[in-house]
Amino acid sequence: MTVSVVARSVHGIEWVCAEEITSRVPGARRVTLARREVTFQVPAVDEALVDLRTVDDLFLWVGEVDGVGTARSDPPFTARRLTRLDWGRALEQVRRVRPVPVGPCFDVVASIEGRRRYNRYEVQDAVGAALAPVLRGRYLTRTATTGPVTEPDLTVRVFVRGPRAVVALRLAARPLHRRGYKVDTGAGTLHPPLAAAMVRLADPPPGGVLVDPFAGDGTIAIESALAYPGTRVVAADLDPRRLANAARNAARAGAAVALVRADAAAPPLRPGGVSAVVTNPPWNLAVDAGGGLAGSLDRFWRRLPDPLAATGRACLLTDAELRAPAALARAGWRLSLATRLRLAGRISHLLLCAPADRPAPELAGDLGSWRRRALSDGVVTDDGF
């Protein structure tokens, strides 16, 4: 007997999530990629699932019903059919990774594809009302402007796609992207699963040095230290307030990170001593570049090769308006990955590169094969969309 799991992700890094799942989750098989989603099967729910770093959210597949219509009267009808699924077994699986009280408070989150005569809030309320006696719990309603009045013990996820409704239960108590360590933050702070994906792409060697010269609140540095405990992680920033945030967040995460106040235009790094630079330079939107980079990142692109070791690489996330691929090419860089993502409502570039006089960095492990599969399945394109 197996159970099915649905992992949600940032669109454009589904293939990175799939690689992490197959390398870190025992027995993961029948992995399927779709837009913003990776579905797979495991023999049973295991704690390794809720420790995935590149995944936004994770759900246990409960079941599905067909024949979902578009009429306004359809949500209650569909909800009644969903009550016939095996909710007892589903709750038993969730309780393998965390406690769920008897008579839980629960909410419902629905997403709808296609034109309907009802909205997601009507679906949520219909499913919530129908499941309350089945789960022997209390339904916490949502509206367009307000969430539940208290934190739910359980979240039911409903995906309405064409004539089908798929229903699932969140495995962790909260979405995986809501890291417990990330409390102290400022403008432009980075989405943790994307930071974890960047570190996975950089793949620093054991005993190497990874540097984030625009550390901000420390997200990349913390994800690096947690995923690669044998790597020395250095986080630098010019803003002492953001470094203080990074220090508190790292302490909360139990992550070993060296913090340095420095201008990214001239970081105090030994030439040739850095295995990987992983960073999210200022987008000059929520946060502007300062110090020696005020007004332009060109000096950073030119100086970036100096600290890199012979096999060093850089993984960068930049706003599309910065035109980083062209700027890096002018500065003498070779790009082995240049793909677009949609993040916080804007288009950004995810880049993996090395100086042009060195070998182009290859995707580590099975990342290359998963990217090829995502391309062949039409989940992503060569440039992201």
Disulfide bonds with the S-S distance in Angstrom:
none
